[in-house]
């Protein structure tokens, strides 16, 4: 069952359609209908604008694979998330922003800047982490660095107010508070894990083995073989751009080479590796 759509009041519709309001950030906790709202906004915008969707929800991402901040372009008609081509992504290496605030902000800035130069409007989905001091810092810094003209804040009660109150008296961004529709269902932990497993499995479906010579690439710190096995990593090009995720399969005993499963084209030149926090197998399941 899909989440019910949103009924946008005329004031929000007019604001979203205004040409100068280029960036619309959607904020809310987990399972508040953020993705459904973005789909409704796409329907509203696509007849007139070329729209970029930036997805910064690491654990339940719809654009890039889990652990990444990614974006894609939607033109004329939204054909579903599975058909949206990823233009660029940044690997945070984790499914939660907790303990990863700096990589989150770095990735958001990099991906947002790439998207902004290529589209008329940007819709930005955000992580569901909204409670506590770290969440408040993350959301405030996201707003400061992205400078959205509009924030659509989805709340069941007042769970975002500890974040939004910091922008009282500030006219940009314009904040519109919206109630979560009563039919939006909250997923349990196992459903969330299952979704990530499916996304990872689909991403690595066409993976092939690639052997990397350790003395020719940046390793981001020497680690043990035990640490590396099944480690989710990000492969970067010679200019430091994120190319693809990979799963470490084998490590030479003296750390001379690493065998990695990745969907990346073997012809791509790899300059370095970023280590992720997760261990997963080719079925997309997390392993200990």
N, C-alpha and C positions, 0 to 999 in steps of 0.2 A: 504494500500500500504506500503510495507516495504522499508526501506532506501536502496539506491543502495550500492553495495559493494565497497571496496577500491581497487585500483590498487597499490600494494606495489612495489616500485622500488627495483631492485636487492640488492642495498646497505642495505636497511632496512631489507629485507628478510634474508640476510646473517647475519646481526647483531642479529636479533631475534632468529635465529637458533643456534647461537654460544652457546655451553654448559655453558660457564662461565657467560653469560649474563642471570642470573636467574630471575631477576625481571624487568618486563616491565610495566611502568606506562603510562596510557593513560590520557592525559589532554586536556580539552577543555571546552568551555562554554556550556550552555544548548542547546540541539538539534543540536549538531555538528557531530553526528554519532559515538560517543564513543563506544556505545554498539555494533553497527554493525562492527566497527573495531575489537573489541575483538572477535566477532564471526569469522571474517576472520582470525585472528591470531590463534584461536583455530584450525581451519581447517589446517593451516600451521604446527602447532606444534604437534598435537595429534598423527600423525603416529610415532613419535619418543619419545615424552616426556609425563610424567604424569603431568598434569597442574592443578594448583589451581587458581580460580578466586576470587579475593577479591573485593567486591562491597562496595564502600564508598559514593555512591550517595544517600543520605538520603531520598530525596523526590521522586526520580524516580528509586528506586532500583529494580533490576531484580533477585537478589539472595535471600536476606532476605526481611522481611516485611518493609514498610516505617518506618523511624526513627531509623533504625539499620545499623550497619556495619557488613557484613556477608561474609562468604566464603564457597565454595564448591569445590569438586574435579571433574575434567572431565578426563575420561580415554577412549582412543581408538576412541570414536565418540561423538560429541556433539548432544544431543537429544532434545535440546530446554531448555529454562530457566525454564519452568514449571516442567521439569523432573530432575532438578538439586537439589540434596539433600543438605540442609544447614548443614554444619559440626559444626560451631560455630557462634555465633553472639554477638554483644555488642550493648546495647541500649543507644542511645544518647538522646532519648525522644523528638526529634523535627524533623521536615522535612527540616530544613535549618541549615547550620553551623553557621549562624549569631547569635552571642551571646552564642555560644556553642563550641568555638574553643578548649577549654581544653578537654571536653569530646570527641570531634572528634579525637584529637591527641591520647588521651588515648586509645580509641577504636581501632583506626587504628594500633597502636603498638601491642596491645594484639592480635588482629585477625591476623595480618601479621605474628607475631612470631609463632602462632599455625599453620598457613598454610605452612610457610617456612620449617618447620621440616618434612613435610609429602609429598612434591611434588618436581619435578625436576625444574619446572618453575612456576612463578606467574605472572598472568595478573591482573593489578590493575586498576579498574574503579574509577574515582574521581568525586567529586561534580562539578556541573556546575557553582558554585560561583567563578567568576574570576575577578570581577571588584572591585577596591578600595583597601585601605590599609589592612583591615582584610583578604581579599582574598589572597593578596600577602603574608602576614604572614603565613596563613594557608598552602598555597602551599609550601612555603619555608621550613616550619617545617616538613611537610609531607615528602619532599624529604630528608631532613637531617636525619629524624628518620628511614626511610625505606631504604635509600641508594640504589635506583634503579640503574641498570647499563644502562638502556635505558629509555628515555622519548619520547613518540610520542605525539607531540603538535599539536592539530587540531585548525586551525585558519581560519576565513573568511577573515580577513585583517591582523591586527597586535595586536589583543586584548590581546594576552598573553605576549607580549614583555615586559611589565612592570614587569612581574614575571621572565621571562627567562633571562633578561639582568643581573640579579643578579648572574647568573651562567656562565657569559662570562669569558673565560680563564680557566674554570674548565673542565677537561677531562672526569670525571665520576660524574654524568651520561652523556652519550652521548645523545644529544638532536637532534631529527629529526623533523623538521617542516613540517607539511602536510596541504594541502589545503582541506577545507571541500568540498566534492562533491556538485555540484550545485543542485542535486536532493534531498538533505537532507531537509526535511520539518520541519519548526519550529512550535511546538505545542503552542496553546494558553493556557491561565490560566485555563479555564474550562476543557480542555482536560487533563491537568496535575492533577487537583483535581480529575477528574473522574478516572484516572489511579490509584491514591492512594486509592480511595474508593474501587475499584475492588480488589486491592491487600490486603487491610485490610479485606474485606468481605471473600475472599478466605482463609485467614489465620485463621479467627475466625469461619469458617464454622462448624468445629467439636467442638466448645467450649462447656464447661460444667461449672456449678456453683461450686465454691470452697469457703469454708468458712475458713478464717484465723483468728486465735486468736492473737490479737494485742500485748499481753504481751509476746509472744513467738518468735516474729520476729523483725528484725531491720526495723524501719519505715522511717529512713532518715529524721527525723524531724516531729513533730506533726503538723497536719493541720486540718482544719475544715471539717465537713461533707459536707458542701456546695461545698468546693473546690474539694472534692473527687469524687462526683457522675459523672459517665461516664468518669472518668479520665483514660487515657491510662497509664499503669504501666508496669514495668518489674519485674518479679519474679526471685529471685536469690537463689541458693542453699546455703548450710551451709558453703561452701568454697568461697562464693562470686562470683561464675560464673553465667552468665546470662542463665536462663533456658527457659523462654517463656514470651511473652507479655500477658497482661490481661486487662480487662475493669472492673472498679469498678462498681458494681451494687447497693449494699446497704451497709450502714455503721451503726453499732450500735450507738445509740444516745450518749453513753458515750465512744465511740471509743474502745469498748472491742473486737469487731470483725468486719471484712470486708468481704463482699461477692463479689467474683470476677468471671467473665467469662473468661476462658482461655482454650486453647487446651492442656494444660499440663496434663500429667497423674497424677491422684490423689494420686498415691503412691509416687510421688517424694517429698522429704523432702525440704521444703522451709525455708530459713534462713533470707530473707530480701526482701525489696521492693525498687525499684527506681521509683520516680514519673516522669511521662512525662509531656510535656507542653500541649498536645492535649486532647480534649474530643471527643470521638467518640461513636457511637452506634454499635450494633451488625451487622448492615448492612454496616459498614465500613465508614459511613458518619460522617464528623466532625460536632459537635454540639456546640452551644454557652454556 
